[in-house]
């Protein structure tokens, strides 16, 4: 090693970086696979912003995702509700629509029902 070499040492591996090459002294376990562009599926999105109680300072936002081309009436949407408390520093609570009393992020709801669903 020369004075210009950089040594990076972590618990599982040491790497020496020189001006000409990088040499891995020891290898650790393989990390998790990252997400590639091929793994990302485009989704259709619906958003409904409602000022429930402007005087009270609350705002509700409904957000739904589904496969592109899904009709609003189809039971193939996942829906969440975001409640923003503008009286505080903008704290928000995110709740998912309920199916048989249990919150779920499954794609099983109709966007047309977003105002009448239960959320938790």
Beta strands, then each sheet from edge to edge (+ up, - down):
strand 1: 6-9
strand 2: 14-17
strand 3: 22-24
strand 4: 43-53
strand 5: 58-67
strand 6: 75-85
strand 7: 91-96
strand 8: 98-99
strand 9: 102-103
strand 10: 109-110
sheet 1: 1+ 2- 3+
sheet 2: 4+ 5- 6+ 7-
sheet 3: 4+ 5- 6+ 10-
sheet 4: 8+ 9-
end
